[in-house]
Amino acid sequence: MPAGELSLSSLGIQMPYNMQAEQSVLGAALMDETILNRLITELEPDMFYSDQNRAIYEQMRMLFSDSEAVDVITLVDALAQNSAFKGADDAKIYIAHIAETVPAISNVDSYIKIVREKYQTRRLIEAARSTLEQAVNEPDADMLLESAEQKLYDIRGGQEKSGVKTIRESILEVIDTMQKLSGADRDKFAGIPTGFHYLDNVLTGLGRSDLVILAARPGMGKTSFALNIATTVARQQKVPTIIFSLEMTCEQLTDRILSSVAGIDSQAFRTGRLNNSDWNDFATATSLLYNVPIYMDDSSGISVPELKAKIRQINQDPKKEKIGLVIIDYLQLMQSAKRTESRVQEISDITRNLKIMAKELNVPVIALSQLSRAAEKTTGRSDHRPQLSDLRDSGSIEQDADVVLFLYRAAYYNRQNGEAEQANENEAECIVAKNRHGETSIVRLGWDGAHTRFSNLDEIHEQY
């Protein structure tokens, strides 16, 4: 054993398993081919603790995939050279034994459950052993916490497998969903309105379990847009919202939210140069927002397991409602809980786990993202409007996202380039570049730079 490595035997721990349950599962599969079909979708070879049982199951799967018969004779022949058995005779005796000693095929569901539960327990013990070993050799407590959380996250994620369904079953589920959507409690099941009417028409609201990527070049207002959505969702829809800000402090976020809601010039707000009218508006805004269910966290370099742990703490608090919307500002500042070879692999791991988290928590997750500098150039493109190929660091961002939104303000580039023909300073575009549930589109929005807020165009036209 390498120096510094801990063994379970040295800790006095015996890995849990149930030999009879493992043998009964395999014996039932030998006696009934339909059971083998189920096992292949429900159990992996690693779930068997016994080397012999694992070897038998692996050969069963191989024979099945080759469309060969799976019985005592074919298994013995396939296992003749397997190191788990001394020889063909040894394999034949063992296989005959498990085929003859199945208590009851009708109880196979119980046997499968036992095998899976013992496997999960062993994984937990191994994760604890690995964490203890790291604690001895790794002085960085934060790294230890991230690693431990990732191990538990992986174990829990591996438990979820959905089986094959008939269209009849799916139709019944769709009917049930439609009834919920048209019922008195439809707000609990429908997409969450963002407050931007035309965007909601395209997206039908923020889909629960969706990963939404909101991307833009610096200066386009992606943080403002996300905060506008967070404020609307929490204040008007009463949906508890959590904002993870890896770049700004909680106080800075609150400043921007208050400035936007109060309608106070952001520059005046930051410098504290408020007139009497501003102070009245400020007091009104603080009163409106004081009890709004918005949570903020400004931890830097946070990982997905840490996000999930913080959300779980809120969800388990009986005095608080469960989180209904997660916003992350921004993706490229996050860290993976795993050590990866490149930043591209790290971003891929982060986006994949964000999507898994969204699905598991059944809430929309909005992750802000930077765009590459390609959007600044016009070579080979007609304008500066972002494209999916501009997403920075990894193609997995586009792959894992259910929705990709780009923010674009033509006036910003006109001003930067000193062009004579100026676009409307008070207008912006939200480009729906990917929409897994519907069409793509360009949604025109109002932009109020002084108060860092977006609005519906009908509202901005009434104002100006």
C-alpha positions as a Markdown table, in Angstrom:
| # | Residue | x | y | z |
|---|---|---|---|---|
| 1 | Met | 0.0 | 0.0 | 0.0 |
| 2 | Pro | 1.4 | 3.5 | -0.9 |
| 3 | Ala | 2.5 | 5.7 | 1.9 |
| 4 | Gly | -0.4 | 7.8 | 3.3 |
| 5 | Glu | -3.1 | 5.6 | 1.8 |
| 6 | Leu | -5.7 | 4.3 | 4.3 |
| 7 | Ser | -7.2 | 0.8 | 4.0 |
| 8 | Leu | -10.7 | 0.0 | 5.2 |
| 9 | Ser | -9.4 | -3.1 | 7.1 |
| 10 | Ser | -7.0 | -0.8 | 9.1 |
| 11 | Leu | -10.0 | 1.2 | 10.1 |
| 12 | Gly | -11.9 | -1.9 | 11.1 |
| 13 | Ile | -14.5 | -1.5 | 8.4 |
| 14 | Gln | -16.1 | -4.4 | 6.4 |
| 15 | Met | -17.7 | -3.5 | 3.2 |
| 16 | Pro | -21.5 | -4.3 | 3.3 |
| 17 | Tyr | -22.9 | -6.7 | 0.8 |
| 18 | Asn | -25.6 | -9.5 | 0.6 |
| 19 | Met | -24.3 | -12.6 | -1.2 |
| 20 | Gln | -27.6 | -14.3 | -1.3 |
| 21 | Ala | -29.3 | -11.3 | -2.9 |
| 22 | Glu | -26.6 | -11.1 | -5.6 |
| 23 | Gln | -26.9 | -14.8 | -6.3 |
| 24 | Ser | -30.7 | -14.7 | -6.4 |
| 25 | Val | -30.7 | -11.9 | -8.9 |
| 26 | Leu | -28.4 | -13.8 | -11.2 |
| 27 | Gly | -30.2 | -17.1 | -10.7 |
| 28 | Ala | -33.6 | -15.4 | -11.5 |
| 29 | Ala | -32.1 | -14.0 | -14.7 |
| 30 | Leu | -30.9 | -17.5 | -15.7 |
| 31 | Met | -34.4 | -18.9 | -15.2 |
| 32 | Asp | -36.3 | -16.1 | -16.8 |
| 33 | Glu | -34.9 | -14.1 | -19.8 |
| 34 | Thr | -37.3 | -11.2 | -19.3 |
| 35 | Ile | -35.6 | -10.6 | -15.9 |
| 36 | Leu | -32.2 | -10.3 | -17.6 |
| 37 | Asn | -33.7 | -7.6 | -19.8 |
| 38 | Arg | -34.6 | -5.6 | -16.7 |
| 39 | Leu | -31.3 | -6.2 | -15.0 |
| 40 | Ile | -29.4 | -4.7 | -17.9 |
| 41 | Thr | -31.3 | -1.4 | -17.5 |
| 42 | Glu | -31.2 | -1.4 | -13.7 |
| 43 | Leu | -27.8 | -2.9 | -12.6 |
| 44 | Glu | -24.2 | -2.3 | -13.6 |
| 45 | Pro | -21.5 | -4.9 | -13.1 |
| 46 | Asp | -19.8 | -2.8 | -10.4 |
| 47 | Met | -22.9 | -3.1 | -8.2 |
| 48 | Phe | -22.0 | -6.8 | -7.5 |
| 49 | Tyr | -19.5 | -7.1 | -4.7 |
| 50 | Ser | -18.4 | -10.7 | -5.3 |
| 51 | Asp | -15.8 | -11.0 | -8.1 |
| 52 | Gln | -17.5 | -14.2 | -9.2 |
| 53 | Asn | -21.0 | -12.7 | -9.3 |
| 54 | Arg | -19.6 | -9.6 | -11.2 |
| 55 | Ala | -17.8 | -11.8 | -13.7 |
| 56 | Ile | -21.0 | -13.9 | -14.3 |
| 57 | Tyr | -23.1 | -10.7 | -14.8 |
| 58 | Glu | -20.6 | -9.2 | -17.2 |
| 59 | Gln | -20.6 | -12.4 | -19.3 |
| 60 | Met | -24.4 | -12.4 | -19.3 |
| 61 | Arg | -24.5 | -8.9 | -20.7 |
| 62 | Met | -21.9 | -9.7 | -23.3 |
| 63 | Leu | -23.9 | -12.8 | -24.5 |
| 64 | Phe | -27.1 | -10.8 | -24.5 |
| 65 | Ser | -25.5 | -8.0 | -26.6 |
| 66 | Asp | -24.2 | -10.6 | -29.1 |
| 67 | Ser | -27.8 | -12.1 | -29.3 |
| 68 | Glu | -26.5 | -15.4 | -27.9 |
| 69 | Ala | -28.4 | -17.7 | -25.5 |
| 70 | Val | -27.8 | -17.1 | -21.8 |
| 71 | Asp | -27.8 | -20.3 | -19.9 |
| 72 | Val | -25.6 | -22.5 | -17.8 |
| 73 | Ile | -23.8 | -24.0 | -20.8 |
| 74 | Thr | -23.0 | -20.8 | -22.6 |
| 75 | Leu | -22.0 | -19.1 | -19.4 |
| 76 | Val | -19.6 | -21.9 | -18.3 |
| 77 | Asp | -18.0 | -21.8 | -21.8 |
| 78 | Ala | -17.6 | -18.0 | -21.6 |
| 79 | Leu | -16.2 | -18.1 | -18.1 |
| 80 | Ala | -13.7 | -21.0 | -18.7 |
| 81 | Gln | -10.8 | -18.6 | -19.0 |
| 82 | Asn | -12.0 | -16.0 | -16.4 |
| 83 | Ser | -9.6 | -15.5 | -13.5 |
| 84 | Ala | -12.6 | -15.3 | -11.1 |
| 85 | Phe | -12.9 | -19.1 | -11.4 |
| 86 | Lys | -10.2 | -21.8 | -11.1 |
| 87 | Gly | -11.6 | -23.5 | -14.3 |
| 88 | Ala | -14.6 | -24.6 | -16.2 |
| 89 | Asp | -15.7 | -27.1 | -13.6 |
| 90 | Asp | -15.5 | -24.5 | -10.8 |
| 91 | Ala | -17.6 | -22.1 | -12.9 |
| 92 | Lys | -20.1 | -24.9 | -13.7 |
| 93 | Ile | -20.6 | -25.9 | -10.1 |
| 94 | Tyr | -21.1 | -22.2 | -9.0 |
| 95 | Ile | -23.5 | -21.3 | -11.7 |
| 96 | Ala | -25.6 | -24.5 | -11.2 |
| 97 | His | -25.7 | -23.6 | -7.5 |
| 98 | Ile | -27.1 | -20.1 | -8.0 |
| 99 | Ala | -29.6 | -21.3 | -10.5 |
| 100 | Glu | -31.0 | -23.9 | -8.1 |
| 101 | Thr | -31.1 | -21.8 | -5.0 |
| 102 | Val | -33.3 | -18.8 | -6.0 |
| 103 | Pro | -35.8 | -18.4 | -3.2 |
| 104 | Ala | -38.6 | -17.0 | -5.4 |
| 105 | Ile | -38.4 | -15.3 | -8.9 |
| 106 | Ser | -41.4 | -13.2 | -7.9 |
| 107 | Asn | -39.3 | -11.5 | -5.3 |
| 108 | Val | -36.6 | -10.4 | -7.7 |
| 109 | Asp | -37.5 | -6.7 | -7.3 |
| 110 | Ser | -36.6 | -7.0 | -3.6 |
| 111 | Tyr | -33.3 | -8.7 | -4.5 |
| 112 | Ile | -32.4 | -5.9 | -7.0 |
| 113 | Lys | -33.2 | -3.3 | -4.4 |
| 114 | Ile | -30.9 | -4.9 | -1.8 |
| 115 | Val | -28.0 | -5.2 | -4.3 |
| 116 | Arg | -28.4 | -1.5 | -5.3 |
| 117 | Glu | -28.6 | -0.3 | -1.7 |
| 118 | Lys | -25.5 | -2.2 | -0.6 |
| 119 | Tyr | -23.6 | -0.8 | -3.6 |
| 120 | Gln | -24.6 | 2.8 | -2.7 |
| 121 | Thr | -23.6 | 2.2 | 0.9 |
| 122 | Arg | -20.2 | 0.9 | -0.3 |
| 123 | Arg | -19.8 | 4.0 | -2.4 |
| 124 | Leu | -20.5 | 6.2 | 0.6 |
| 125 | Ile | -17.9 | 4.3 | 2.7 |
| 126 | Glu | -15.4 | 4.6 | -0.1 |
| 127 | Ala | -16.1 | 8.3 | -0.4 |
| 128 | Ala | -15.6 | 8.7 | 3.3 |
| 129 | Arg | -12.3 | 6.7 | 3.2 |
| 130 | Ser | -11.0 | 8.8 | 0.3 |
| 131 | Thr | -12.0 | 12.0 | 2.1 |
| 132 | Leu | -10.2 | 10.9 | 5.3 |
| 133 | Glu | -7.1 | 10.0 | 3.2 |
| 134 | Gln | -7.2 | 13.4 | 1.6 |
| 135 | Ala | -7.6 | 15.1 | 5.0 |
| 136 | Val | -4.3 | 13.5 | 6.0 |
| 137 | Asn | -2.4 | 14.5 | 2.9 |
| 138 | Glu | -4.3 | 17.7 | 1.7 |
| 139 | Pro | -3.9 | 20.8 | 4.0 |
| 140 | Asp | -6.4 | 22.9 | 1.9 |
| 141 | Ala | -9.7 | 22.7 | 3.8 |
| 142 | Asp | -11.7 | 24.4 | 1.0 |
| 143 | Met | -10.5 | 21.8 | -1.5 |
| 144 | Leu | -11.4 | 19.0 | 0.9 |
| 145 | Leu | -15.0 | 20.3 | 1.2 |
| 146 | Glu | -15.4 | 20.7 | -2.5 |
| 147 | Ser | -14.1 | 17.2 | -3.1 |
| 148 | Ala | -16.3 | 15.7 | -0.5 |
| 149 | Glu | -19.4 | 17.5 | -1.8 |
| 150 | Gln | -18.6 | 16.4 | -5.4 |
| 151 | Lys | -18.3 | 12.7 | -4.3 |
| 152 | Leu | -21.7 | 12.8 | -2.6 |
| 153 | Tyr | -23.2 | 14.7 | -5.6 |
| 154 | Asp | -21.9 | 12.0 | -8.0 |
| 155 | Ile | -23.3 | 9.3 | -5.8 |
| 156 | Arg | -26.8 | 10.9 | -5.6 |
| 157 | Gly | -26.7 | 11.7 | -9.3 |
| 158 | Gly | -26.0 | 8.1 | -10.2 |
| 159 | Gln | -29.1 | 6.9 | -8.4 |
| 160 | Glu | -31.5 | 8.5 | -10.9 |
| 161 | Lys | -32.3 | 6.4 | -14.0 |
| 162 | Ser | -35.5 | 6.7 | -15.9 |
| 163 | Gly | -36.9 | 3.6 | -17.5 |
| 164 | Val | -38.5 | 3.1 | -20.9 |
| 165 | Lys | -42.1 | 4.2 | -21.2 |
| 166 | Thr | -44.9 | 3.4 | -23.6 |
| 167 | Ile | -46.6 | 6.3 | -25.4 |
| 168 | Arg | -49.7 | 5.5 | -23.4 |
| 169 | Glu | -47.8 | 6.2 | -20.1 |
| 170 | Ser | -46.4 | 9.4 | -21.5 |
| 171 | Ile | -49.9 | 10.5 | -22.8 |
| 172 | Leu | -51.3 | 10.0 | -19.3 |
| 173 | Glu | -48.4 | 12.1 | -17.8 |
| 174 | Val | -49.1 | 14.9 | -20.4 |
| 175 | Ile | -52.8 | 14.9 | -19.6 |
| 176 | Asp | -52.0 | 15.2 | -15.9 |
| 177 | Thr | -49.6 | 18.1 | -16.6 |
| 178 | Met | -52.2 | 19.8 | -18.9 |
| 179 | Gln | -54.8 | 19.5 | -16.1 |
| 180 | Lys | -52.4 | 21.1 | -13.6 |
| 181 | Leu | -51.5 | 23.9 | -16.1 |
| 182 | Ser | -55.2 | 24.7 | -16.6 |
| 183 | Gly | -56.2 | 24.3 | -12.9 |
| 184 | Ala | -56.3 | 26.7 | -10.0 |
| 185 | Asp | -52.7 | 26.0 | -9.0 |
| 186 | Arg | -51.2 | 26.5 | -12.5 |
| 187 | Asp | -48.6 | 28.9 | -11.3 |
| 188 | Lys | -46.9 | 26.0 | -9.5 |
| 189 | Phe | -46.4 | 24.1 | -12.7 |
| 190 | Ala | -46.2 | 26.7 | -15.5 |
| 191 | Gly | -43.0 | 28.4 | -16.6 |
| 192 | Ile | -42.0 | 31.4 | -14.4 |
| 193 | Pro | -42.7 | 34.7 | -16.1 |
| 194 | Thr | -39.7 | 36.9 | -16.4 |
| 195 | Gly | -41.7 | 40.1 | -16.6 |
| 196 | Phe | -40.6 | 40.7 | -20.2 |
| 197 | His | -43.8 | 40.0 | -22.1 |
| 198 | Tyr | -42.4 | 39.3 | -25.5 |
| 199 | Leu | -39.7 | 37.1 | -24.2 |
| 200 | Asp | -42.2 | 35.2 | -22.1 |
| 201 | Asn | -44.2 | 34.6 | -25.3 |
| 202 | Val | -41.2 | 33.1 | -27.0 |
| 203 | Leu | -40.0 | 31.0 | -24.0 |
| 204 | Thr | -43.4 | 30.5 | -22.3 |
| 205 | Gly | -41.7 | 31.6 | -19.2 |
| 206 | Leu | -38.6 | 30.1 | -17.5 |
| 207 | Gly | -39.0 | 26.4 | -17.7 |
| 208 | Arg | -38.6 | 24.5 | -14.5 |
| 209 | Ser | -35.5 | 22.2 | -14.7 |
| 210 | Asp | -34.1 | 24.4 | -17.6 |
| 211 | Leu | -30.5 | 25.6 | -17.8 |
| 212 | Val | -30.7 | 29.1 | -19.3 |
| 213 | Ile | -27.4 | 30.7 | -20.5 |
| 214 | Leu | -27.5 | 34.5 | -20.6 |
| 215 | Ala | -24.4 | 35.7 | -22.5 |
| 216 | Ala | -23.1 | 39.0 | -23.7 |
| 217 | Arg | -20.0 | 41.0 | -24.1 |
| 218 | Pro | -19.0 | 43.3 | -21.2 |
| 219 | Gly | -21.1 | 46.5 | -21.1 |
| 220 | Met | -24.2 | 45.0 | -22.6 |
| 221 | Gly | -26.0 | 44.8 | -19.2 |
| 222 | Lys | -26.3 | 41.0 | -18.6 |
| 223 | Thr | -26.0 | 41.5 | -14.8 |
| 224 | Ser | -28.7 | 44.2 | -14.9 |
| 225 | Phe | -30.9 | 42.0 | -17.0 |
| 226 | Ala | -30.5 | 39.1 | -14.6 |
| 227 | Leu | -31.2 | 41.3 | -11.6 |
| 228 | Asn | -34.3 | 42.7 | -13.3 |
| 229 | Ile | -35.6 | 39.1 | -13.8 |
| 230 | Ala | -34.7 | 38.2 | -10.2 |
| 231 | Thr | -36.5 | 41.2 | -8.8 |
| 232 | Thr | -39.6 | 40.6 | -10.9 |
| 233 | Val | -39.8 | 36.9 | -10.1 |
| 234 | Ala | -39.3 | 37.3 | -6.4 |
| 235 | Arg | -41.4 | 40.5 | -6.0 |
| 236 | Gln | -44.3 | 39.8 | -8.3 |
| 237 | Gln | -44.4 | 36.0 | -8.6 |
| 238 | Lys | -43.3 | 35.5 | -5.0 |
| 239 | Val | -40.8 | 32.9 | -6.1 |
| 240 | Pro | -37.8 | 32.6 | -3.7 |
| 241 | Thr | -34.7 | 33.5 | -5.8 |
| 242 | Ile | -31.1 | 33.0 | -5.0 |
| 243 | Ile | -28.3 | 35.0 | -6.7 |
| 244 | Phe | -24.7 | 33.7 | -6.6 |
| 245 | Ser | -22.4 | 36.6 | -7.5 |
| 246 | Leu | -18.8 | 35.6 | -8.1 |
| 247 | Glu | -17.8 | 39.1 | -9.2 |
| 248 | Met | -19.8 | 41.6 | -7.1 |
| 249 | Thr | -20.5 | 41.8 | -3.4 |
| 250 | Cys | -24.0 | 41.4 | -1.9 |
| 251 | Glu | -24.0 | 45.1 | -1.1 |
| 252 | Gln | -23.2 | 46.0 | -4.7 |
| 253 | Leu | -26.0 | 43.8 | -5.9 |
| 254 | Thr | -28.4 | 45.4 | -3.5 |
| 255 | Asp | -27.3 | 48.9 | -4.6 |
| 256 | Arg | -28.1 | 48.0 | -8.2 |
| 257 | Ile | -31.5 | 46.5 | -7.3 |
| 258 | Leu | -32.5 | 49.4 | -5.2 |
| 259 | Ser | -31.3 | 51.9 | -7.8 |
| 260 | Ser | -33.4 | 50.2 | -10.5 |
| 261 | Val | -36.5 | 49.8 | -8.4 |
| 262 | Ala | -36.3 | 53.3 | -7.0 |
| 263 | Gly | -35.5 | 54.9 | -10.3 |
| 264 | Ile | -32.5 | 56.7 | -8.9 |
| 265 | Asp | -29.6 | 57.5 | -11.2 |
| 266 | Ser | -27.0 | 54.8 | -10.6 |
| 267 | Gln | -24.1 | 57.3 | -10.4 |
| 268 | Ala | -26.0 | 59.4 | -7.8 |
| 269 | Phe | -26.8 | 56.3 | -5.9 |
| 270 | Arg | -23.2 | 55.2 | -5.7 |
| 271 | Thr | -21.9 | 58.6 | -4.6 |
| 272 | Gly | -24.8 | 59.2 | -2.2 |
| 273 | Arg | -25.7 | 62.5 | -3.8 |
| 274 | Leu | -29.5 | 62.1 | -3.5 |
| 275 | Asn | -32.0 | 65.0 | -3.4 |
| 276 | Asn | -35.1 | 65.0 | -1.3 |
| 277 | Ser | -37.1 | 63.3 | -4.0 |
| 278 | Asp | -34.5 | 60.6 | -4.4 |
| 279 | Trp | -34.6 | 59.9 | -0.7 |
| 280 | Asn | -38.3 | 59.4 | -0.8 |
| 281 | Asp | -38.0 | 57.0 | -3.7 |
| 282 | Phe | -35.2 | 55.2 | -1.9 |
| 283 | Ala | -37.4 | 54.8 | 1.2 |
| 284 | Thr | -40.3 | 53.5 | -1.0 |
| 285 | Ala | -38.0 | 51.0 | -2.7 |
| 286 | Thr | -36.5 | 49.6 | 0.5 |
| 287 | Ser | -40.1 | 49.2 | 1.8 |
| 288 | Leu | -41.1 | 47.3 | -1.3 |
| 289 | Leu | -38.1 | 45.0 | -1.3 |
| 290 | Tyr | -37.6 | 44.5 | 2.4 |
| 291 | Asn | -39.5 | 41.2 | 2.7 |
| 292 | Val | -39.0 | 40.0 | -0.9 |
| 293 | Pro | -37.6 | 36.5 | -1.0 |
| 294 | Ile | -34.2 | 37.2 | -2.6 |
| 295 | Tyr | -31.1 | 35.5 | -1.3 |
| 296 | Met | -27.6 | 36.5 | -2.2 |
| 297 | Asp | -24.2 | 34.8 | -1.9 |
| 298 | Asp | -20.9 | 36.5 | -3.0 |
| 299 | Ser | -18.5 | 33.6 | -2.5 |
| 300 | Ser | -15.8 | 33.7 | -5.1 |
| 301 | Gly | -14.8 | 30.6 | -7.1 |
| 302 | Ile | -17.8 | 28.6 | -6.0 |
| 303 | Ser | -18.4 | 25.0 | -7.4 |
| 304 | Val | -21.7 | 23.3 | -8.3 |
| 305 | Pro | -21.7 | 21.0 | -5.2 |
| 306 | Glu | -21.2 | 24.1 | -3.0 |
| 307 | Leu | -24.1 | 25.8 | -4.8 |
| 308 | Lys | -26.3 | 22.8 | -4.2 |
| 309 | Ala | -25.3 | 22.5 | -0.6 |
| 310 | Lys | -26.2 | 26.2 | 0.1 |
| 311 | Ile | -29.6 | 25.8 | -1.7 |
| 312 | Arg | -30.3 | 22.6 | 0.3 |
| 313 | Gln | -29.7 | 24.5 | 3.6 |
| 314 | Ile | -32.4 | 27.0 | 2.6 |
| 315 | Asn | -34.8 | 24.3 | 1.3 |
| 316 | Gln | -34.5 | 22.3 | 4.6 |
| 317 | Asp | -35.2 | 25.3 | 6.8 |
| 318 | Pro | -38.9 | 25.0 | 7.8 |
| 319 | Lys | -39.1 | 28.8 | 8.2 |
| 320 | Lys | -38.2 | 29.4 | 4.6 |
| 321 | Glu | -39.8 | 28.5 | 1.2 |
| 322 | Lys | -37.9 | 26.4 | -1.2 |
| 323 | Ile | -35.8 | 28.2 | -3.8 |
| 324 | Gly | -37.6 | 28.5 | -7.2 |
| 325 | Leu | -35.0 | 30.3 | -9.3 |
| 326 | Val | -31.2 | 30.2 | -9.3 |
| 327 | Ile | -29.0 | 32.9 | -10.9 |
| 328 | Ile | -25.2 | 32.6 | -11.3 |
| 329 | Asp | -23.1 | 35.6 | -12.2 |
| 330 | Tyr | -21.0 | 34.3 | -13.9 |
| 331 | Leu | -20.1 | 30.9 | -15.4 |
| 332 | Gln | -16.4 | 31.5 | -16.2 |
| 333 | Leu | -15.6 | 32.5 | -12.6 |
| 334 | Met | -16.9 | 29.2 | -11.2 |
| 335 | Gln | -14.6 | 26.3 | -10.3 |
| 336 | Ser | -15.1 | 22.6 | -11.0 |
| 337 | Ala | -14.9 | 20.3 | -7.9 |
| 338 | Lys | -12.8 | 17.9 | -10.0 |
| 339 | Arg | -9.3 | 18.4 | -11.2 |
| 340 | Thr | -9.3 | 18.7 | -15.0 |
| 341 | Glu | -6.7 | 18.9 | -17.7 |
| 342 | Ser | -7.9 | 22.1 | -19.3 |
| 343 | Arg | -10.3 | 25.1 | -18.8 |
| 344 | Val | -12.5 | 23.7 | -21.6 |
| 345 | Gln | -13.0 | 20.4 | -19.7 |
| 346 | Glu | -13.6 | 22.3 | -16.5 |
| 347 | Ile | -16.4 | 24.5 | -18.1 |
| 348 | Ser | -17.8 | 21.3 | -19.6 |
| 349 | Asp | -18.0 | 19.7 | -16.2 |
| 350 | Ile | -19.6 | 22.8 | -14.7 |
| 351 | Thr | -22.3 | 23.2 | -17.3 |
| 352 | Arg | -23.2 | 19.5 | -17.2 |
| 353 | Asn | -23.5 | 19.6 | -13.4 |
| 354 | Leu | -25.6 | 22.8 | -13.6 |
| 355 | Lys | -28.0 | 21.1 | -15.9 |
| 356 | Ile | -28.2 | 18.0 | -13.6 |
| 357 | Met | -28.8 | 20.4 | -10.6 |
| 358 | Ala | -31.6 | 22.2 | -12.4 |
| 359 | Lys | -33.3 | 18.9 | -13.2 |
| 360 | Glu | -32.8 | 17.5 | -9.7 |
| 361 | Leu | -34.1 | 20.7 | -8.0 |
| 362 | Asn | -36.8 | 21.2 | -10.6 |
| 363 | Val | -36.0 | 25.0 | -10.9 |
| 364 | Pro | -34.7 | 27.2 | -13.7 |
| 365 | Val | -31.0 | 28.0 | -13.4 |
| 366 | Ile | -29.8 | 31.1 | -15.2 |
| 367 | Ala | -26.1 | 31.2 | -15.7 |
| 368 | Leu | -24.5 | 34.3 | -17.1 |
| 369 | Ser | -21.6 | 33.8 | -19.5 |
| 370 | Gln | -18.9 | 35.9 | -21.2 |
| 371 | Leu | -18.6 | 35.8 | -25.0 |
| 372 | Ser | -15.4 | 35.6 | -26.9 |
| 373 | Arg | -13.9 | 38.7 | -28.6 |
| 374 | Ala | -15.1 | 37.4 | -32.0 |
| 375 | Ala | -18.3 | 39.3 | -31.4 |
| 376 | Glu | -16.3 | 42.6 | -31.5 |
| 377 | Lys | -15.2 | 42.0 | -35.0 |
| 378 | Thr | -17.3 | 42.3 | -38.2 |
| 379 | Thr | -15.0 | 40.3 | -40.5 |
| 380 | Gly | -17.1 | 37.5 | -42.0 |
| 381 | Arg | -20.3 | 38.8 | -40.3 |
| 382 | Ser | -22.7 | 41.6 | -41.1 |
| 383 | Asp | -22.7 | 43.1 | -37.6 |
| 384 | His | -21.7 | 42.6 | -33.9 |
| 385 | Arg | -24.8 | 40.5 | -33.0 |
| 386 | Pro | -23.6 | 37.5 | -31.0 |
| 387 | Gln | -23.7 | 34.0 | -32.4 |
| 388 | Leu | -23.7 | 30.6 | -30.7 |
| 389 | Ser | -20.1 | 30.1 | -31.9 |
| 390 | Asp | -19.1 | 33.1 | -29.7 |
| 391 | Leu | -19.8 | 31.3 | -26.5 |
| 392 | Arg | -16.5 | 31.3 | -24.6 |
| 393 | Asp | -14.4 | 28.4 | -23.5 |
| 394 | Ser | -16.6 | 25.4 | -24.5 |
| 395 | Gly | -19.1 | 24.1 | -27.0 |
| 396 | Ser | -20.7 | 22.2 | -24.1 |
| 397 | Ile | -22.3 | 25.5 | -22.9 |
| 398 | Glu | -24.5 | 25.4 | -26.1 |
| 399 | Gln | -24.9 | 21.6 | -25.8 |
| 400 | Asp | -26.1 | 21.5 | -22.1 |
| 401 | Ala | -28.2 | 24.7 | -22.2 |
| 402 | Asp | -32.0 | 24.4 | -22.8 |
| 403 | Val | -32.1 | 28.1 | -23.7 |
| 404 | Val | -29.3 | 30.5 | -24.8 |
| 405 | Leu | -30.0 | 34.2 | -24.7 |
| 406 | Phe | -27.8 | 37.0 | -26.0 |
| 407 | Leu | -28.0 | 40.7 | -25.1 |
| 408 | Tyr | -27.1 | 43.2 | -27.8 |
| 409 | Arg | -27.3 | 47.0 | -27.9 |
| 410 | Ala | -26.4 | 48.4 | -31.4 |
| 411 | Ala | -26.0 | 51.9 | -29.9 |
| 412 | Tyr | -23.1 | 50.6 | -27.8 |
| 413 | Tyr | -21.1 | 49.7 | -30.9 |
| 414 | Asn | -22.1 | 52.8 | -32.8 |
| 415 | Arg | -20.7 | 54.9 | -29.9 |
| 416 | Gln | -17.6 | 52.8 | -29.6 |
| 417 | Asn | -16.8 | 53.0 | -33.3 |
| 418 | Gly | -17.8 | 56.7 | -33.7 |
| 419 | Glu | -20.3 | 56.0 | -36.4 |
| 420 | Ala | -22.4 | 58.9 | -37.6 |
| 421 | Glu | -25.7 | 57.1 | -37.7 |
| 422 | Gln | -26.6 | 56.4 | -34.1 |
| 423 | Ala | -28.9 | 53.6 | -33.1 |
| 424 | Asn | -31.6 | 54.2 | -30.4 |
| 425 | Glu | -29.8 | 54.5 | -27.1 |
| 426 | Asn | -33.0 | 53.4 | -25.3 |
| 427 | Glu | -33.4 | 50.1 | -27.1 |
| 428 | Ala | -31.8 | 46.7 | -26.8 |
| 429 | Glu | -32.2 | 43.2 | -28.2 |
| 430 | Cys | -32.6 | 39.9 | -26.4 |
| 431 | Ile | -31.6 | 37.3 | -29.0 |
| 432 | Val | -33.1 | 33.8 | -28.3 |
| 433 | Ala | -30.4 | 31.9 | -30.1 |
| 434 | Lys | -31.4 | 28.4 | -28.8 |
| 435 | Asn | -34.7 | 27.3 | -27.4 |
| 436 | Arg | -35.1 | 23.6 | -26.8 |
| 437 | His | -38.9 | 24.1 | -26.3 |
| 438 | Gly | -39.8 | 26.3 | -29.3 |
| 439 | Glu | -38.7 | 28.8 | -31.8 |
| 440 | Thr | -35.7 | 31.2 | -31.8 |
| 441 | Ser | -36.4 | 34.9 | -32.1 |
| 442 | Ile | -35.2 | 38.4 | -31.5 |
| 443 | Val | -37.0 | 40.2 | -28.7 |
| 444 | Arg | -36.7 | 44.0 | -28.6 |
| 445 | Leu | -36.5 | 45.6 | -25.2 |
| 446 | Gly | -36.2 | 49.1 | -23.7 |
| 447 | Trp | -32.9 | 50.0 | -22.0 |
| 448 | Asp | -32.5 | 52.7 | -19.3 |
| 449 | Gly | -28.8 | 53.1 | -18.8 |
| 450 | Ala | -29.1 | 55.7 | -16.0 |
| 451 | His | -31.0 | 53.2 | -13.9 |
| 452 | Thr | -29.4 | 50.0 | -15.3 |
| 453 | Arg | -32.7 | 48.4 | -16.1 |
| 454 | Phe | -34.4 | 46.8 | -19.1 |
| 455 | Ser | -38.1 | 47.1 | -19.7 |
| 456 | Asn | -40.8 | 46.1 | -22.2 |
| 457 | Leu | -40.8 | 48.4 | -25.2 |
| 458 | Asp | -44.3 | 49.6 | -24.6 |
| 459 | Glu | -43.2 | 50.9 | -21.2 |
| 460 | Ile | -40.1 | 52.7 | -22.6 |
| 461 | His | -42.2 | 54.4 | -25.3 |
| 462 | Glu | -44.6 | 55.8 | -22.7 |
| 463 | Gln | -41.6 | 57.2 | -20.8 |
| 464 | Tyr | -39.7 | 58.8 | -23.7 |
